[in-house]
Amino acid sequence: MTYRLVVRDEVDTDLIETEGWYESKQTGKGTIILCAITSVFANLRHGSSPYPGFLTSLFTG
């Protein structure tokens, strides 16, 4: 299946703010979130679909 993903410019700002917010709650958590999101975009770029529930695992523990 072919698809087109359009990411708006505001996403960069949102991701930076999100990383900072999570980092302020727990050191290292912001980096983990940003890496996970980056991984999703990389998988999409290469035609892979991320496995279901991958973000859920970040919020447990």
N, C-alpha and C positions, 0 to 999 in steps of 0.2 A: 504494500500500500504506500502511496506517495502522499505526502502532506506538506503544507507550508506553515511554518511557525513564524509569527511576527512578534518580536519583542520590542516593546516601546522603550524609548529613551529613559523614561522614569524608573525603569526596573533597576538600573545601576544605583540610583539614589536610594531606592527602597531596600536593596540588598545591603548597602553600606549601613543604613540605619538599623536594619534587622540584625546584622552582625554585631553592631555596637550594643544594641539592647540586650541580646543574649549574653554577650561578653560581660555586661555589667551585672548580670544575674549570677553567672558562674564562669570563672576564668576558663577559657578554652571552648566553651559551648558555642560562642559566636563563630569561631573558626570551623567547628564541626558542622554547623548549619550551612555556612557558606560553601564548604567543600562538598556537602551533600547536594546542594542546589547546583553547583558547578558540574558535578558528576551527572546529574539528570540532563543538563543541557548537552553535555558531551555525548551521552547515550543517544539522545534525540538526534544529534547531528550525525551520528554514525548509523542511524536507523534501528537502534536497539530500543526496546521499551523497558523502562525501569520496572523492577519487580514490585508487585502490589505491597503496600504497607511499609515501604522502606523508610519513610519519614517517621512513622509511628515508633519505630525502634529507637529513634534519636531522643524521643521524649520520655522514654522509660529508663529507670535506673538512676 
